[in-house]
């Protein structure tokens, strides 16, 4: 008969095995140490500069970071704000507005990168080097959309940074910033990469690097280094409720900044591509509605008439999955990829339509006025009817058609149940329904009622809804 071994014996053996492992690790010197930044700072700190920009006061002074007519409890009060107060108030008779920022030398002949908002409308720019020398600087060019500026000082033989590749950056990697927070020059802070490719409101051309590196007013325009001493970003923005650091910092990838500065240097302005579509994120529900194998790509919610996309054959309801040989994983990827394309060039685009991938070719247009571009659409905002969708529709009046710029569709009279939960409201125009992977345009109330009556309990339906100037797809499930 086999002899049973007590459970306690197994426990003792396990503890002993773990203990021997720890002893063995210690014997082999297996210790965890934090990175040493001293050599990096000594080697690269000489290329980081302090920037002081001033302009003759043209408007009444305002306290820094104040937002007129907004209470501090308002969510918009503490949204993303730039590091440097644009018009700080001084108690004395000083006639100028001044701002402090940072920058870094990218070539020995005096070219310096910084943020556009640091030198915005400056009448005089002073650059102070790490060795205390001061120079007057001139602006070669500035691009407010990417918040990148190129300035130059008359000097030669200057120390300059080494540039890295942000595409090799990994979340969790150690990074370091050098700058002049609150005017304290050559201040060093360190942290890790929190996220990459981060999209920010109204900044859809820059895939920001998010870090937890301590950044404060005065760090704007300063470099973000990796452990190899390479610049991989320009510190640009923070998220804050107070105006000071709260653990969320955002940097412009250096490859984006270098492309901008090259165009500023050679053309004096930045050219960006456009194709004339409004897009939205592909959610899991939308992916199911359109028969996509996974929730990826950019869903085309509207196409500009006679624009580059329309001429290429891109249609409303298509999902763009590749553009110019680059995969489009999220809708936020597409504006950056399109903007990077050369205006006038013809590029390949892959779309998903009716269960199949199709390849098209589009002639890229040039992006001009941000106000003229179709706004990136968002899911429509809250308001019954006898059908399972909770919608009561009617034919729009001629005035409503003119006001919304539509020739077809049905206007929402009431929205309850599933429609209300999907944030559809009276006054919205329902242009089409996507059922079973097919998009059906709506011209008659009878057509909608017939389709709605045939829905099974819990069946998923996607509606194409227009509100004001925006058109977007909204998914909802029929009531059970």
C-alpha positions as CSV (number, residue, x, y, z in Angstrom):
1,X,0.0,0.0,0.0
2,X,1.4,3.4,-1.0
3,X,2.4,5.6,1.8
4,X,0.7,9.1,1.9
5,X,2.9,12.2,2.3
6,X,1.5,14.8,4.6
7,X,0.5,18.1,2.9
8,X,2.7,19.9,5.4
9,X,5.7,18.2,3.9
10,X,4.9,19.6,0.4
11,X,4.6,23.1,1.9
12,X,7.9,22.8,3.7
13,X,9.5,21.6,0.5
14,X,8.0,24.5,-1.5
15,X,9.2,27.1,1.0
16,X,12.7,25.5,0.9
17,X,12.8,25.6,-2.9
18,X,11.8,29.3,-3.0
19,X,14.4,30.1,-0.3
20,X,17.2,28.4,-2.2
21,X,16.1,30.3,-5.3
22,X,16.4,33.6,-3.6
23,X,19.9,32.7,-2.2
24,X,21.0,31.6,-5.7
25,X,19.7,34.9,-7.2
26,X,21.6,36.9,-4.6
27,X,24.7,34.9,-5.2
28,X,24.6,35.8,-8.9
29,X,24.1,39.5,-8.2
30,X,20.5,39.6,-9.5
31,X,19.5,43.1,-8.2
32,X,17.1,45.6,-9.5
33,X,18.4,49.1,-9.9
34,X,16.9,52.4,-11.2
35,X,18.4,54.1,-14.2
36,X,21.3,56.5,-13.8
37,X,20.6,59.7,-15.8
38,X,23.8,61.6,-14.9
39,X,25.8,60.8,-18.0
40,X,22.8,61.5,-20.2
41,X,22.3,64.9,-18.6
42,X,26.0,65.8,-18.8
43,X,26.2,64.8,-22.5
44,X,22.9,66.3,-23.8
45,X,22.1,69.1,-21.3
46,X,24.4,71.5,-23.1
47,X,22.1,71.5,-26.1
48,X,19.0,72.6,-24.2
49,X,18.2,76.3,-24.1
50,X,16.0,78.7,-22.2
51,X,13.8,80.9,-24.4
52,X,12.4,84.3,-23.3
53,X,9.8,85.8,-25.7
54,X,8.3,89.2,-25.3
55,X,5.8,91.4,-27.2
56,X,4.5,94.9,-26.8
57,X,1.3,94.8,-24.9
58,X,-1.6,95.2,-27.3
59,X,-4.5,94.1,-25.2
60,X,-5.4,94.4,-21.5
61,X,-3.6,92.0,-19.3
62,X,-5.2,88.8,-18.1
63,X,-4.3,86.6,-15.3
64,X,-2.5,83.4,-16.6
65,X,-4.7,80.4,-17.2
66,X,-8.0,82.2,-16.6
67,X,-10.9,81.4,-18.9
68,X,-13.5,84.2,-19.1
69,X,-17.0,83.4,-17.9
70,X,-16.2,79.8,-16.9
71,X,-16.5,78.6,-13.4
72,X,-13.6,76.5,-12.1
73,X,-15.9,73.6,-11.6
74,X,-16.8,73.6,-15.3
75,X,-15.2,70.6,-17.0
76,X,-13.9,72.8,-19.8
77,X,-12.1,75.1,-17.4
78,X,-9.4,72.5,-16.7
79,X,-9.2,70.9,-20.1
80,X,-6.0,70.8,-22.0
81,X,-4.0,74.0,-21.7
82,X,-0.6,75.1,-22.9
83,X,2.3,75.3,-20.5
84,X,3.1,79.0,-21.0
85,X,0.6,81.7,-20.0
86,X,0.0,83.8,-23.2
87,X,-0.6,87.1,-21.4
88,X,0.7,87.0,-17.8
89,X,-0.1,90.1,-15.7
90,X,2.7,92.0,-13.9
91,X,1.9,94.3,-11.0
92,X,4.4,96.9,-12.0
93,X,4.4,99.3,-15.0
94,X,6.2,96.8,-17.3
95,X,4.8,97.5,-20.8
96,X,5.5,94.1,-22.3
97,X,4.1,90.6,-22.1
98,X,6.7,88.0,-21.6
99,X,6.8,84.2,-21.6
100,X,9.4,81.7,-20.7
101,X,9.9,78.4,-22.5
102,X,12.5,75.9,-23.5
103,X,14.1,74.6,-26.7
104,X,16.9,72.5,-28.0
105,X,19.6,72.9,-30.6
106,X,19.3,70.6,-33.6
107,X,22.3,71.7,-35.6
108,X,25.7,73.3,-34.9
109,X,24.8,76.4,-36.9
110,X,22.1,77.6,-34.5
111,X,18.8,76.0,-35.5
112,X,16.5,75.4,-32.5
113,X,13.2,73.6,-32.1
114,X,10.6,74.8,-29.6
115,X,6.8,75.1,-29.4
116,X,4.9,77.5,-31.6
117,X,3.0,78.9,-28.6
118,X,6.3,79.9,-26.9
119,X,7.2,82.3,-29.6
120,X,3.7,83.2,-30.7
121,X,3.4,86.9,-31.8
122,X,6.8,87.7,-30.1
123,X,8.5,90.9,-31.0
124,X,11.7,89.9,-29.4
125,X,13.2,86.4,-28.6
126,X,16.2,85.8,-26.3
127,X,17.9,82.5,-26.2
128,X,20.1,81.6,-23.2
129,X,22.5,78.7,-23.6
130,X,23.6,76.3,-20.9
131,X,27.0,78.1,-20.8
132,X,25.1,81.4,-20.0
133,X,25.7,83.0,-23.4
134,X,22.7,84.9,-24.7
135,X,21.6,85.5,-28.3
136,X,18.8,87.2,-30.2
137,X,16.7,84.7,-32.2
138,X,14.6,85.0,-35.3
139,X,11.6,82.8,-36.2
140,X,12.2,80.8,-39.3
141,X,8.7,79.5,-39.2
142,X,5.9,78.3,-36.9
143,X,3.0,75.9,-37.3
144,X,0.2,76.4,-34.8
145,X,-1.5,73.2,-35.8
146,X,1.3,71.0,-34.7
147,X,2.6,73.5,-32.2
148,X,6.1,73.3,-33.6
149,X,8.4,76.4,-34.3
150,X,11.9,76.6,-35.8
151,X,14.0,79.5,-34.6
152,X,17.7,80.4,-35.2
153,X,20.5,82.2,-33.5
154,X,23.7,83.6,-35.2
155,X,26.3,81.2,-33.8
156,X,28.4,78.2,-34.9
157,X,30.0,75.2,-33.4
158,X,27.1,74.7,-31.0
159,X,26.4,71.5,-29.2
160,X,23.3,69.8,-30.6
161,X,21.1,66.9,-29.7
162,X,20.9,63.4,-31.2
163,X,17.5,62.5,-32.6
164,X,15.8,59.2,-32.0
165,X,13.0,57.1,-33.5
166,X,9.7,57.5,-31.7
167,X,8.4,54.4,-33.5
168,X,10.6,52.2,-31.4
169,X,9.3,53.7,-28.1
170,X,7.5,51.3,-25.8
171,X,4.9,52.0,-23.0
172,X,6.7,51.7,-19.7
173,X,10.0,52.9,-21.0
174,X,12.0,55.4,-19.0
175,X,12.2,59.0,-20.4
176,X,13.7,62.3,-19.2
177,X,12.9,65.9,-19.7
178,X,15.3,68.9,-19.5
179,X,13.8,72.4,-19.4
180,X,13.2,75.7,-17.5
181,X,10.0,75.2,-15.4
182,X,9.1,78.6,-13.9
183,X,12.4,79.9,-15.2
184,X,14.6,77.4,-13.3
185,X,17.0,76.6,-16.1
186,X,18.4,73.1,-16.8
187,X,15.9,71.4,-14.5
188,X,15.8,67.6,-15.0
189,X,12.7,65.4,-14.4
190,X,12.2,61.7,-15.3
191,X,9.3,59.2,-15.6
192,X,8.0,56.6,-17.9
193,X,6.0,56.5,-21.2
194,X,2.3,56.2,-20.2
195,X,0.9,55.8,-23.7
196,X,1.8,56.4,-27.3
197,X,-0.3,57.6,-30.3
198,X,-2.5,59.6,-27.9
199,X,-5.2,61.8,-29.6
200,X,-6.1,65.1,-28.0
201,X,-9.1,67.4,-28.8
202,X,-8.5,69.6,-31.8
203,X,-5.0,68.1,-32.3
204,X,-5.7,65.4,-34.8
205,X,-2.5,65.7,-36.7
206,X,-0.2,64.8,-33.9
207,X,0.0,61.3,-32.3
208,X,1.1,62.5,-28.8
209,X,3.5,60.6,-26.5
210,X,1.9,60.6,-23.0
211,X,4.3,60.4,-20.0
212,X,4.2,61.0,-16.3
213,X,7.3,63.2,-16.4
214,X,6.9,66.3,-14.2
215,X,6.2,69.1,-16.6
216,X,5.3,72.7,-15.6
217,X,5.1,76.2,-17.2
218,X,8.5,76.9,-18.7
219,X,9.1,73.3,-19.9
220,X,7.2,74.0,-23.2
221,X,9.4,73.3,-26.2
222,X,12.0,71.3,-24.2
223,X,13.3,67.9,-25.3
224,X,12.1,64.5,-24.1
225,X,15.0,62.0,-24.1
226,X,15.1,58.2,-24.1
227,X,17.7,56.3,-22.0
228,X,20.1,56.3,-25.0
229,X,20.2,60.1,-24.9
230,X,18.2,60.6,-28.0
231,X,15.4,63.2,-28.4
232,X,12.1,61.4,-29.1
233,X,9.7,64.2,-28.4
234,X,9.0,67.9,-27.7
235,X,7.2,68.6,-24.4
236,X,4.1,70.5,-25.4
237,X,1.0,70.1,-23.2
238,X,-0.3,69.0,-19.9
239,X,-3.6,68.1,-18.4
240,X,-4.2,70.1,-15.2
241,X,-6.9,71.4,-12.9
242,X,-4.5,73.9,-11.4
243,X,-2.2,75.0,-14.2
244,X,0.6,72.8,-12.6
245,X,1.7,69.3,-13.1
246,X,-0.8,66.5,-12.3
247,X,0.9,63.4,-13.8
248,X,-0.3,63.8,-17.4
249,X,2.2,65.3,-19.9
250,X,2.1,65.1,-23.7
251,X,5.0,65.4,-26.1
252,X,5.1,65.8,-29.9
253,X,7.0,62.9,-31.5
254,X,10.3,64.2,-32.9
255,X,9.7,62.7,-36.4
256,X,6.5,64.8,-36.7
257,X,8.4,67.9,-35.5
258,X,11.3,67.3,-37.9
259,X,9.0,66.9,-40.8
260,X,7.3,70.2,-39.9
261,X,10.6,72.1,-39.4
262,X,11.9,70.8,-42.8
263,X,8.8,72.2,-44.5
264,X,9.1,75.4,-42.6
265,X,12.7,75.8,-43.6
266,X,12.3,75.0,-47.3
267,X,8.7,76.2,-48.1
268,X,7.9,78.6,-45.2
269,X,4.7,76.7,-44.5
270,X,3.4,73.2,-43.8
271,X,1.5,71.3,-46.6
272,X,-1.0,68.7,-45.5
273,X,-3.1,66.3,-47.4
274,X,-6.8,65.9,-47.3
275,X,-9.4,63.7,-49.0
276,X,-12.7,65.2,-48.0
277,X,-14.4,62.7,-45.6
278,X,-15.9,62.8,-42.2
279,X,-15.2,59.7,-40.1
280,X,-16.0,58.1,-36.8
281,X,-14.6,55.3,-34.7
282,X,-15.6,51.7,-35.5
283,X,-17.1,50.3,-32.3
284,X,-17.8,46.6,-31.7
285,X,-21.5,47.2,-32.5
286,X,-20.7,49.0,-35.7
287,X,-18.2,46.3,-36.7
288,X,-21.0,43.7,-36.3
289,X,-23.5,45.8,-38.2
290,X,-21.2,46.2,-41.2
291,X,-19.9,42.6,-41.1
292,X,-16.3,43.6,-40.2
293,X,-14.1,40.8,-38.8
294,X,-12.9,43.1,-36.0
295,X,-13.4,46.7,-34.7
296,X,-10.7,48.5,-36.7
297,X,-10.5,51.2,-39.3
298,X,-12.2,54.5,-39.9
299,X,-15.9,54.5,-40.7
300,X,-16.8,57.1,-43.4
301,X,-19.9,58.9,-42.2
302,X,-20.1,61.5,-45.0
303,X,-18.2,62.3,-48.2
304,X,-17.6,65.8,-49.5
305,X,-19.3,66.2,-52.9
306,X,-16.7,66.2,-55.7
307,X,-13.9,65.9,-53.2
308,X,-10.9,63.7,-53.7
309,X,-12.5,60.7,-51.8
310,X,-15.8,61.0,-53.8
311,X,-13.9,61.1,-57.1
312,X,-11.9,58.0,-56.0
313,X,-15.2,56.1,-55.4
314,X,-15.2,56.2,-51.6
315,X,-18.8,56.1,-50.3
316,X,-20.6,56.7,-47.1
317,X,-20.6,53.6,-45.0
318,X,-17.2,52.5,-46.3
319,X,-14.5,51.6,-43.7
320,X,-11.0,52.7,-44.6
321,X,-8.6,50.1,-43.4
322,X,-5.4,51.1,-45.2
323,X,-4.2,54.4,-46.6
324,X,-0.9,55.0,-48.5
325,X,0.4,51.5,-47.5
326,X,-0.3,52.2,-43.8
327,X,-2.8,50.4,-41.6
328,X,-5.7,52.4,-40.1
329,X,-6.3,50.7,-36.7
330,X,-8.3,53.6,-35.2
331,X,-10.2,56.5,-36.7
332,X,-7.7,58.9,-35.2
333,X,-5.0,57.3,-37.3
334,X,-6.5,58.4,-40.6
335,X,-6.2,62.3,-40.3
336,X,-2.5,61.9,-39.4
337,X,-1.8,59.5,-42.3
338,X,-3.7,61.6,-44.8
339,X,-2.1,64.8,-43.6
340,X,1.4,63.3,-44.1
341,X,0.6,62.5,-47.7
342,X,1.9,64.9,-50.3
343,X,-0.9,67.0,-51.8
344,X,-1.3,66.2,-55.5
345,X,0.1,62.7,-55.1
346,X,-2.0,59.6,-55.9
347,X,-2.0,57.0,-53.2
348,X,-3.6,53.6,-52.7
349,X,-6.5,53.2,-50.2
350,X,-8.2,50.0,-49.1
351,X,-11.8,50.0,-48.0
352,X,-14.2,47.5,-46.5
353,X,-17.6,47.5,-48.3
354,X,-20.3,44.9,-48.3
355,X,-18.2,42.1,-46.8
356,X,-15.2,42.6,-49.1
357,X,-12.0,44.6,-49.2
358,X,-11.7,46.9,-52.2
359,X,-8.6,48.7,-53.5
360,X,-9.0,52.3,-54.8
361,X,-6.7,55.1,-55.8
362,X,-7.2,58.7,-54.5
363,X,-5.6,61.9,-55.6
364,X,-4.7,63.7,-52.4
365,X,-5.9,67.3,-52.1
366,X,-4.4,70.0,-49.9
367,X,-5.7,70.8,-46.5
368,X,-6.5,74.5,-46.1
369,X,-8.9,76.1,-43.6
370,X,-9.7,73.9,-40.5
371,X,-13.1,75.6,-40.3
372,X,-13.9,74.5,-43.8
373,X,-13.2,70.8,-43.2
374,X,-16.0,68.5,-42.3
375,X,-16.0,68.1,-38.6
376,X,-15.0,64.7,-37.2
377,X,-18.4,63.2,-36.4
378,X,-19.4,62.1,-33.0
379,X,-22.3,60.0,-31.7
380,X,-25.4,62.0,-31.7
381,X,-26.7,63.6,-27.9
382,X,-31.2,62.5,-25.5
383,X,-35.1,62.5,-25.9
384,X,-42.1,57.2,-28.2
385,X,-43.3,55.2,-30.5
386,X,-45.0,51.9,-30.9
387,X,-42.1,50.2,-32.8
388,X,-39.2,48.3,-31.1
389,X,-36.8,51.2,-31.8
390,X,-38.8,53.8,-29.9
391,X,-38.8,56.1,-32.9
392,X,-41.6,58.2,-34.4
393,X,-40.5,59.7,-37.8
394,X,-42.1,62.0,-40.3
395,X,-41.2,63.6,-43.6
396,X,-39.1,66.7,-43.1
397,X,-40.5,70.1,-44.3
398,X,-38.9,71.9,-47.2
399,X,-37.4,74.3,-44.7
400,X,-35.9,71.5,-42.6
401,X,-34.4,70.0,-45.8
402,X,-32.8,73.4,-46.7
403,X,-31.6,73.9,-43.2
404,X,-30.0,70.5,-42.9
405,X,-28.8,70.4,-46.5
406,X,-30.5,67.0,-47.2
407,X,-32.7,65.8,-50.0
408,X,-33.9,62.6,-48.3
409,X,-34.4,61.1,-44.9
410,X,-37.0,61.3,-42.1
411,X,-37.1,63.7,-39.2
412,X,-37.4,62.4,-35.7
413,X,-40.6,63.5,-34.0
414,X,-40.3,61.4,-30.8
415,X,-37.5,59.2,-29.4
416,X,-38.1,56.8,-26.5
417,X,-36.7,53.5,-25.3
418,X,-33.8,52.2,-27.4
419,X,-33.6,55.4,-29.5
420,X,-33.4,57.6,-26.4
421,X,-30.7,55.4,-24.9
422,X,-28.7,55.8,-28.1
423,X,-29.1,59.6,-27.6
424,X,-31.2,60.3,-30.6
425,X,-33.3,63.4,-30.1
426,X,-36.3,65.1,-31.9
427,X,-35.1,67.1,-34.8
428,X,-32.5,64.6,-35.9
429,X,-32.7,63.4,-39.5
430,X,-32.5,59.6,-40.0
431,X,-31.1,59.1,-43.5
432,X,-30.7,55.4,-43.6
433,X,-30.9,52.1,-41.7
434,X,-28.2,49.3,-41.8
435,X,-29.9,45.9,-41.3
436,X,-28.2,42.6,-41.9
437,X,-25.2,44.3,-43.4
438,X,-27.3,46.3,-46.0
439,X,-27.7,50.0,-45.9
440,X,-31.3,51.1,-46.8
441,X,-32.0,54.8,-47.6
442,X,-35.2,56.2,-46.1
443,X,-37.5,58.3,-48.2
444,X,-40.9,57.3,-46.8
445,X,-42.3,56.8,-43.3
446,X,-43.9,53.6,-44.5
447,X,-40.5,52.1,-45.4
448,X,-39.2,52.7,-41.9
449,X,-42.3,51.3,-40.2
450,X,-42.2,48.2,-42.4
451,X,-38.5,47.6,-41.6
452,X,-39.0,48.3,-37.9
453,X,-42.0,46.0,-37.7
454,X,-40.0,43.2,-39.0
455,X,-37.2,43.5,-36.4
456,X,-36.7,40.6,-34.0
457,X,-36.4,41.3,-30.3
458,X,-32.9,42.3,-29.4
459,X,-31.9,42.6,-33.1
460,X,-29.1,45.2,-33.7
461,X,-29.8,48.1,-36.1
462,X,-27.6,50.9,-37.2
463,X,-29.0,54.3,-38.2
464,X,-27.4,57.0,-40.3
465,X,-28.3,60.2,-38.4
466,X,-27.7,63.8,-39.4
467,X,-27.7,66.6,-36.7
468,X,-26.8,70.1,-37.6
469,X,-23.8,69.8,-39.9
470,X,-22.6,66.4,-38.7
471,X,-23.6,63.0,-39.9
472,X,-22.8,59.8,-38.0
473,X,-23.8,56.1,-37.6
474,X,-25.6,55.2,-34.4
475,X,-26.2,51.5,-33.2
476,X,-29.1,50.4,-31.1
477,X,-31.0,47.2,-30.3
478,X,-34.6,46.6,-30.8
479,X,-36.6,46.2,-27.6
480,X,-37.4,42.7,-26.4
